[in-house]
Amino acid sequence: MNLSIYIHGQSGRMGQALAEVCAEHALAVSVDINQAGVIVDFSSPSGLAGILPQAIEAGKPLVCGTTGLQAEHLQAMRDAARIIPVLWSANMSIGMNLLYRLAEQAAGLLSGQADCEILETHHQHKKDAPSGSALELGRRIAAAQGQEFEAVARFNRNGPGDAREQGEIGFSSVRAGDIVGEHAVLFGMPGERLELTHRATDRRIFARGAVHAACWLAEQAPGWYVFADSLDQA
């Protein structure tokens, strides 16, 4: 495909990985938004807030893999999607997106029968906790069980008497070394448990997924998309 990509956040780890994957696929990396076919953002919440108006002004599709976003950032992207194609995902890994689906299916089948805990592990430099991918898992599990995420999410347990409440979704975060990323969902039932786990060992899996999404999004009409759309319609 003859496509040039503008990488916003190119100096970061993911930005560098994206540039490498673009080179592997003979895709040009543009230094000018107006000359690019699509923008890929792996920066920060404040960085996204800066690039989004530029994407709208230039009329360029935007793929965003930035995590740590708040509700206002997601709403801003949804608003932009009325004008340009926008694809956002907390995780650009194909395997992780399959985990989302499996977790949704399990949660729906086990609703009211199992305790749910989400554990995520990342490198020592990761700033947001829980990770965006862990939060997305929680939101999908809550929806599959007919729950309001904000009402059942539990981020801290500390001290005697701080027991688990019925129906809550617990989160635990670990930060250590150079771990790329691990996510596990545990459904605990009397006498048994089900664990679904995804482990990333190479940061370039996210870059490959983002490049795949960018190539797909470049041909789409304005609208709001998620990574699974690029898999279902590829």
Secondary structure as UniProt FT lines:
FT   STRAND          4..8
FT   TURN            9..11
FT   HELIX           13..24
FT   TURN            25..26
FT   STRAND          28..30
FT   HELIX           33..35
FT   STRAND          38..41
FT   HELIX           45..58
FT   STRAND          62..64
FT   HELIX           71..80
FT   TURN            81..83
FT   STRAND          85..88
FT   HELIX           94..110
FT   TURN            111..113
FT   STRAND          115..122
FT   TURN            124..125
FT   HELIX           132..144
FT   TURN            145..146
FT   HELIX           149..152
FT   STRAND          153..154
FT   TURN            160..161
FT   TURN            166..167
FT   STRAND          169..175
FT   TURN            177..178
FT   STRAND          181..189
FT   TURN            190..191
FT   STRAND          192..200
FT   HELIX           204..217
FT   TURN            218..219
FT   STRAND          223..225
FT   HELIX           227..232
//
